Amino acid sequence: SNQAGVDNTVASSGTAFPQTHLERLKKLSKRIILAFDGDKAGRIASEKSAALALWLGLEVKVAKLPDGKDPAYMLIESSEKWKNILRESKPAIEMFLFEILEEKSQARVTKLIETRLVPMIALIPSKLEKEHAISMVARYSGKSQQVFSEIIARIKVDEAKQLIVDEEAVVEEDLPILSRREQVEERLTEVREWLKELPGS
């Protein structure tokens, strides 16, 4: 992605994108675009990473890749197509809502909003942004904005994070937060690997 002219790009380790990595990125920018593969594992990773990023107060957008395609494939095909995918990325809640609305059954739409989006909205720290998300999803849920607000107000952060866990794809975000020593050790390991890649090392 960087070679194609898209600066400020980092790669996750597969679908694993733990809290410590997001915290480091937050020091560089409050805005992030998630661009995982266009398959089920990529969708799950996008939702879990977006939820965690929203909880940390980041402005999160999600890029939608064609079914079965990954960023590398899109870049090889056309760097301009890749840039367009990033330009057309949408705020996380909006992107996931539009995906849910593709379902044919209204009952399923309502259920998916409650199971996939409500916990995510509960994690948003900004009251203004949370109310905006609630008003957006309420229009399609069959429930009033007030009812949604009351439901979300009763959800605690730990409960919301647990509800987002998908048993079919447990990744690093689900692990306990690292201790200070473990964080330092992890960082030192990263530095050692980086040093190995330097010319002449």
C-alpha positions in Angstrom: 0.0 0.0 0.0 2.8 2.3 0.9 4.6 1.5 -2.4 1.5 2.4 -4.3 1.5 5.9 -2.9 -0.7 5.4 0.2 1.4 6.7 3.0 0.9 6.2 6.7 0.0 2.6 6.2 0.7 -0.3 8.7 0.0 -4.0 8.4 -1.7 -6.1 11.1 -0.5 -9.6 11.8 -3.3 -11.4 9.8 -6.6 -10.6 11.5 -4.9 -10.0 14.9 -5.0 -6.3 15.9 -4.6 -6.0 19.6 -5.3 -3.0 21.9 -1.6 -2.2 22.3 -1.2 -1.7 18.6 -4.2 0.6 18.4 -2.9 2.6 21.4 0.4 3.2 19.6 -1.4 4.3 16.4 -3.6 6.7 18.4 -0.4 8.6 19.3 0.2 9.2 15.6 -3.4 9.9 14.4 -6.9 9.9 15.8 -8.2 8.7 12.4 -7.9 5.1 11.1 -9.2 3.2 8.1 -9.5 -0.6 8.6 -9.0 -2.6 5.4 -9.2 -6.3 6.1 -9.9 -9.1 3.5 -13.3 -9.3 1.8 -14.3 -12.6 3.5 -16.0 -13.7 6.7 -12.8 -13.6 8.7 -12.0 -10.1 7.4 -15.5 -8.9 8.3 -15.2 -10.3 11.9 -11.8 -8.8 12.3 -13.1 -5.4 11.0 -15.9 -5.4 13.5 -13.7 -6.4 16.5 -11.0 -4.0 15.6 -13.5 -1.2 14.9 -15.2 -1.8 18.3 -11.9 -1.6 20.1 -10.8 1.5 18.2 -14.1 3.3 18.9 -13.7 2.5 22.6 -10.3 4.1 22.5 -11.8 7.2 21.0 -10.6 6.9 17.5 -12.4 8.0 14.4 -12.9 4.7 12.6 -13.7 4.1 8.9 -13.9 0.7 7.2 -13.0 0.0 3.6 -15.1 -2.6 1.8 -13.2 -5.0 -0.4 -14.8 -7.2 -3.1 -15.8 -10.6 -1.9 -12.9 -13.0 -1.5 -10.3 -10.3 -2.4 -7.5 -9.0 -0.2 -5.5 -5.7 -0.3 -2.5 -7.2 -2.0 -4.7 -8.6 -4.8 -6.4 -5.2 -5.3 -3.0 -3.4 -5.4 -1.6 -5.8 -8.0 -4.7 -5.4 -10.1 -4.6 -1.6 -9.9 -3.2 0.9 -7.4 -5.9 3.4 -8.4 -8.7 0.9 -7.6 -7.1 0.4 -4.2 -7.0 4.2 -3.6 -10.7 4.4 -4.6 -11.6 1.7 -2.1 -10.0 3.7 0.6 -11.6 7.0 -0.5 -15.0 5.3 -0.4 -14.5 3.9 3.1 -17.4 4.7 5.5 -17.6 5.3 9.2 -17.7 1.9 11.0 -21.2 2.0 12.3 -22.6 3.2 9.0 -20.7 0.5 7.0 -21.8 -2.3 9.2 -25.4 -1.0 9.3 -25.5 -1.0 5.4 -24.2 -4.5 5.4 -26.9 -5.7 7.8 -29.6 -3.9 5.7 -28.7 -6.2 2.8 -30.5 -9.0 4.7 -34.0 -9.8 3.3 -35.8 -10.4 6.6 -36.6 -7.4 8.8 -36.6 -9.7 11.8 -33.0 -10.7 11.0 -32.0 -7.0 10.4 -33.4 -6.1 13.8 -31.6 -9.1 15.5 -28.2 -8.3 13.8 -28.5 -4.6 14.8 -29.1 -5.7 18.4 -26.3 -8.3 18.5 -23.6 -6.6 16.3 -24.2 -2.9 16.5 -25.7 -2.2 19.9 -22.6 -3.5 21.8 -20.3 -1.5 19.5 -22.3 1.7 20.0 -22.2 1.2 23.8 -18.4 1.4 23.6 -18.3 4.8 22.0 -17.0 7.3 24.7 -18.3 10.5 23.1 -21.9 11.1 24.1 -22.6 13.2 20.9 -21.2 10.5 18.6 -23.1 7.8 20.5 -26.4 9.6 20.1 -25.7 10.1 16.4 -25.1 6.3 16.0 -28.2 5.5 18.0 -30.4 7.8 15.8 -29.0 6.3 12.7 -29.7 2.6 13.6 -33.0 3.3 15.3 -34.5 4.3 11.9 -34.0 0.7 10.6 -34.5 -1.3 13.8 -38.2 -1.0 14.5 -37.4 0.5 17.9 -37.4 4.1 18.9 -34.3 6.1 19.6 -35.3 6.4 23.2 -35.6 2.7 23.7 -32.2 2.1 22.1 -30.7 4.8 24.3 -32.1 3.1 27.4 -30.8 -0.4 26.3 -27.3 1.0 25.5 -27.2 3.0 28.8 -27.6 -0.3 30.7 -24.7 -2.0 29.0 -21.4 -1.8 30.8 -18.1 -1.6 28.8 -16.9 -5.0 29.8 -20.2 -6.5 28.8 -20.1 -4.8 25.5 -16.6 -6.0 24.7 -17.6 -9.6 25.6 -20.8 -9.4 23.4 -18.6 -8.5 20.4 -16.4 -11.6 20.9 -17.2 -14.1 18.1 -16.6 -17.7 19.1 -15.7 -18.6 15.6 -12.8 -16.2 15.4 -11.1 -15.4 18.6 -8.1 -13.1 18.0 -5.6 -11.2 20.1 -8.1 -8.5 21.2 -9.8 -11.0 23.4 -6.7 -11.6 25.5 -6.3 -9.9 28.9 -4.6 -6.5 28.7 -0.9 -6.9 29.0 1.0 -5.9 32.2 3.5 -3.0 32.0 6.4 -5.5 32.0 4.8 -7.7 29.3 4.2 -4.6 27.1 7.9 -3.6 27.5 9.0 -7.1 26.6 6.7 -7.1 23.6 8.1 -3.8 22.4 11.7 -5.0 22.9 10.9 -8.0 20.7 9.6 -5.8 18.0 12.7 -3.6 18.1 15.0 -6.6 17.9 13.0 -7.8 14.8 13.2 -4.3 13.3 17.0 -4.2 13.8 17.4 -7.5 12.0 15.9 -5.9 8.9 18.2 -2.9 8.8 20.9 -3.0 6.1 24.2 -4.4 7.3 22.7 -6.0 10.4 
